[in-house]
Amino acid sequence: MEFTYEIIETDAKMPVKYIIHNMPDAVAVPRHWHEALEISYTIHGSVQNFYIDGTNYTTKQGDIFVINSNAIHSVFPNFEENRKALSLFFTYNFLKENIPEIAELEFCTFIGDGSEALQKLLDEFIKEVEGNKNSLHLKALIFEMLYILVRDFSAPKKIVTQITTEKHLERLTEITSFMRENYAEEIAVSDLANHFNLTSEYFSRFFKKYMGTTVLQYLELIRLNKAYQLLMNTDKAISYIAYSCGFPNEKSFTRVFKKVYYLTPNKYRMESKKS
């Protein structure tokens, strides 16, 4: 998976979208944002690098994180045989319909394992979606979760930079979309800056300030995600994957891959097939 601005769509029968992540799904997700409110729940194992709006976290079993609307975040899961996590997305329209004052609220990011009530509801939700999938029960759990979030983990929003943030998010969407469309090409920072009529110095500062990473590091992650899909879903040679995804050579691809997944691409492919 790779995203910049992500549109969250839900099933007509369900007011939220959910994803259950298991160990073979250990793909890195670069910096992105969406209007939806997201709950991330680590069921088993851990995530070594969970970035949310300028702060890096390491999760452990039972930890709950809330990602506010338009918060820039990324996930770099480690390779663990028993790793399991839940991502639960409340669309902004659903929130607005049920919490009219939602635009004036923000939620605590790190809940940890400090809410037994919320953890119990999340466990029930997972049990239901993996079992009977009773839509009425699932909806009841969703509304109860939302109630606890608003009651115990919300506060009045600081609105000082809302207009500036929206302008910056629009520009970041254009930049990252262009990078995703041209990742296989040889792209320099100066090329990107010229495309958006900015100086290289301003472009680099702007990107680092709002994305928390350099332009080239972000481009590497886009290429890495493309390469990951080929690595896990095809039998293509490592050298072919490296060149087709924009890496200058196999050595460069291996270096970037090991930095995120702690194994060489070939070793990771072999380990995942065993699992």
Disulfide bonds with the S-S distance in Angstrom:
none
